Amino acid sequence: MNVFALVLFCVSLYLRMKNYRAPLVGFHLKIPFVFSVVGWILMAISASLGGKLVYEHRMGVNEPRP
């Protein structure tokens, strides 16, 4: 998920750059904003799943010995 979010952020950056003048963007930059929002949502879901792995399933946690 993080890799897909990174790709979305890269596409958003490409569309925002003035030197490339991507034809789908126009003046309002609505399409890059949508890519950024979707990328942010994917990263939030991925962070939630990672937290669930660590805190609920104790993945990668070394328990102290009694």
C-alpha positions, -999 to +999 in steps of 0.1 A: +000+000+000+028+024+008+044+019-026+011+026-043+007+057-022+042+068-032+033+063-068+002+085-064+023+112-047+048+111-075+020+115-101+006+144-081+040+160-081+045+155-118+011+171-125+018+200-102+051+210-118+048+240-141+076+230-164+057+199-177+024+216-183+004+184-182-028+188-203-052+172-178-044+195-150-055+229-162-053+259-139-072+246-109-050+216-099-080+195-089-066+162-103-033+164-084-052+173-052-074+141-056-042+120-061-027+135-029-059+128-009-061+092-021-024+088-013-029+102+022-059+079+028-038+048+017-010+058+040-034+062+069-049+027+063-014+013+060-003+029+092-034+015+109-026-020+097+010-017+109-001-005+143-025-034+146+003-059+138+025-044+165+001-037+193-025-064+189-005-093+174+028-083+191+047-088+158+084-078+162+081-072+199+106-088+223+088-097+255+110-093+287+118-126+304+104-130+340 
